[in-house]
Amino acid sequence: MLYSNHVISDSNIAFGTSGARGLVVDFTPDVCAAFTHAFIAVALRSFQFDKIAIAIDNRPSSYAMAQACAMAAKQSGIETVFYGVVPTPALAYQSMSEGIPAVMVTGSHIPFDRNGLKFYRPDGEITKADEKAILEADVSFESLSDLPTLVVSDEAKLAYLNRYKVFANPVIAGKRVGIYEHSSAGRDLYRELFSDLGAEVISLGRSEEFVPIDTEAVSEEDRVRARDWVAQYDLDLLFSTDGDGDRPLLAGEDGEWLRGDVLGILCAQALGIEALAVPVSCNTAIEQCGSFKEVQRTRIGSPYVIDAFTDLNSRFKNVAGFEANGGFLLGSDVTLNDKQIKALPTRDALLPVLAVLSLANNGIVPLVQQLPQRFTASDRIKNFATDKSKAMIAQAIKAPVEFMEKLGFSSVLVDSVNTVDGFRISLGNGDVIHLRPSGNAPELRCYAESDTTDSAQLLVSKTLTQLQVLD
């Protein structure tokens, strides 16, 4: 007999900013079962249900992990509905519509040798309190042997497609839309949706090997690829996502990928959002644009953004949030084209792209140009131990001026220091540098904001280079 808390504590798998993540070799069938048993037990404390939804991304390891989760559900007397390879928000939307919990097997943007489990209660993403309860749950179960064959249902895909028919309008019809498919979980669904909305769709860059695209740290290869494709195919826009389809990438007619928080601002404007919850790492153009009655800054991670919705919904009609990675979270129902779009308080890649495209009568570039011109950049040091990251950040918080001098920023004027999530320092000249450990992988992330793209990228490059010297 195995016990879920013991199996999990011995597994090397940990919760990050979005789900439980770790190496594939550590996600054994029994570890997947332990998480599933614990999740079901915790969910049953607050909800009644007799089935659970499961879906996966295109990672080589995801199907076997889903089989283990389904077998654990069966051991618990819970039926499984398997929706196959669909975007995470499609699974979330379906499970919330049905009022049942869900498990998404995905590692999002992290390398293919890692994977993860993301959990949804019948009313949405689990909270940080739920994560703690899952880790502590003491559920006994038998070690897994035989794993079930999973039969795919198309219901989640069809419901997700139907959700966005509200965007059918003359602005989208006739647009030339490139879809950078790579190994995204939604690659076939996106082609179908944009075609149904009347766009001319060009499929690009499809890969049968998993491609770990990080929308917060777009590679130079993908930047060049976007410019080339937009020019070669005369595209009005180029769309892509990370591996599980909850973080978007959008390039306009100039072939330049939009930063996720810039895309979020435009989407919020298009939907008439009154109040926003956004992580502390997002662009200060959010406040400077003057479009929103209130902006709450949170720690990084969708659970923290979602937590802020309760307060905002008590005071405002139209509420949303987004992250620097581009994922848009709709915190309340909104009305568009006299039709209602139901709340979906989890990261979604389709909503911001379609909302912005619906405004783009004269292209996407003019929409971006009307915003306050604050530019952000981000990158990370890979294979950088989390303990080292935390130690460096502790030093920075204790003595910010001295720490900045070690990084080569001599005689800087410090305007303010924010420690909501990591070390975020605002300098007297308006520049911002933010350091924090990744919640999903052993990486040290750096975000920067300045008055030009080049200066923001230079801040990131200089900071990360000097941090590696200090290490």
Summary of the structure (lengths in Angstrom):
residues: 471
radius of gyration: 21.7
end to end distance: 44.6
largest distance: 64.5
contacts: 1744
relative contact order: 0.10
helix: 37%
strand: 25%
